[in-house]
Amino acid sequence: MKPKVVVHGAEEVGCWAEVPAIPVCGTEGDTCEELLANSYDAVDGRLSIDA
């Protein structure tokens, strides 16, 4: 499964992302690399809760 991640710029520093296909699944990060890693963790965590 490769869900789409929608990235938004934050008003302060960094950015935040949401995964529209998975309800209540989002994260934030100060850098793109941090956001990507946090996104993987958020999806894994959310899918493990639903399983």
Short mmCIF file of the C-alpha atoms (twelve columns), coordinates in Angstrom:
data_MODEL
# 
_entry.id   MODEL 
# 
loop_
_atom_site.group_PDB 
_atom_site.id 
_atom_site.type_symbol 
_atom_site.label_atom_id 
_atom_site.label_alt_id 
_atom_site.label_comp_id 
_atom_site.label_asym_id 
_atom_site.label_seq_id 
_atom_site.Cartn_x 
_atom_site.Cartn_y 
_atom_site.Cartn_z 
_atom_site.pdbx_PDB_model_num 
ATOM 1  C CA . MET A 1  0.000  0.000  0.000  1 
ATOM 2  C CA . LYS A 2  1.354  3.415  -0.977 1 
ATOM 3  C CA . PRO A 3  -0.993 6.061  0.408  1 
ATOM 4  C CA . LYS A 4  -0.724 9.647  -0.794 1 
ATOM 5  C CA . VAL A 5  0.673  12.131 1.695  1 
ATOM 6  C CA . VAL A 6  -0.422 15.764 1.355  1 
ATOM 7  C CA . VAL A 7  2.227  18.178 2.630  1 
ATOM 8  C CA . HIS A 8  1.388  21.677 3.906  1 
ATOM 9  C CA . GLY A 9  3.682  24.494 4.938  1 
ATOM 10 C CA . ALA A 10 3.457  25.524 8.581  1 
ATOM 11 C CA . GLU A 11 2.991  29.124 9.659  1 
ATOM 12 C CA . GLU A 12 6.100  28.893 11.824 1 
ATOM 13 C CA . VAL A 13 8.973  26.555 10.934 1 
ATOM 14 C CA . GLY A 14 8.672  23.264 9.079  1 
ATOM 15 C CA . CYS A 15 5.627  21.617 7.595  1 
ATOM 16 C CA . TRP A 16 2.855  19.177 8.384  1 
ATOM 17 C CA . ALA A 17 1.298  16.342 6.441  1 
ATOM 18 C CA . GLU A 18 -1.923 14.386 6.315  1 
ATOM 19 C CA . VAL A 19 -2.876 11.064 4.745  1 
ATOM 20 C CA . PRO A 20 -6.392 11.543 3.351  1 
ATOM 21 C CA . ALA A 21 -6.999 7.802  2.831  1 
ATOM 22 C CA . ILE A 22 -6.411 7.059  6.536  1 
ATOM 23 C CA . PRO A 23 -8.672 8.953  8.968  1 
ATOM 24 C CA . VAL A 24 -6.928 10.869 11.757 1 
ATOM 25 C CA . CYS A 25 -3.485 10.285 10.285 1 
ATOM 26 C CA . GLY A 26 -1.136 13.243 10.227 1 
ATOM 27 C CA . THR A 27 2.209  14.435 11.474 1 
ATOM 28 C CA . GLU A 28 4.663  17.337 11.382 1 
ATOM 29 C CA . GLY A 29 8.378  17.949 11.062 1 
ATOM 30 C CA . ASP A 30 10.955 20.718 11.052 1 
ATOM 31 C CA . THR A 31 12.613 19.398 7.860  1 
ATOM 32 C CA . CYS A 32 11.463 17.374 4.852  1 
ATOM 33 C CA . GLU A 33 13.528 14.412 6.044  1 
ATOM 34 C CA . GLU A 34 11.977 14.532 9.510  1 
ATOM 35 C CA . LEU A 35 8.487  14.872 8.018  1 
ATOM 36 C CA . LEU A 36 9.045  11.843 5.788  1 
ATOM 37 C CA . ALA A 37 10.234 9.689  8.694  1 
ATOM 38 C CA . ASN A 38 7.347  10.879 10.875 1 
ATOM 39 C CA . SER A 39 4.881  10.130 8.055  1 
ATOM 40 C CA . TYR A 40 6.027  6.502  7.859  1 
ATOM 41 C CA . ASP A 41 5.676  6.201  11.640 1 
ATOM 42 C CA . ALA A 42 2.209  7.789  11.589 1 
ATOM 43 C CA . VAL A 43 0.922  5.441  8.874  1 
ATOM 44 C CA . ASP A 44 2.434  2.371  10.557 1 
ATOM 45 C CA . GLY A 45 1.012  3.380  13.908 1 
ATOM 46 C CA . ARG A 46 -2.443 4.151  12.577 1 
ATOM 47 C CA . LEU A 47 -2.657 0.912  10.598 1 
ATOM 48 C CA . SER A 48 -1.547 -1.132 13.605 1 
ATOM 49 C CA . ILE A 49 -4.355 0.405  15.694 1 
ATOM 50 C CA . ASP A 50 -6.958 -0.471 13.060 1 
ATOM 51 C CA . ALA A 51 -5.726 -4.062 12.655 1 
# 
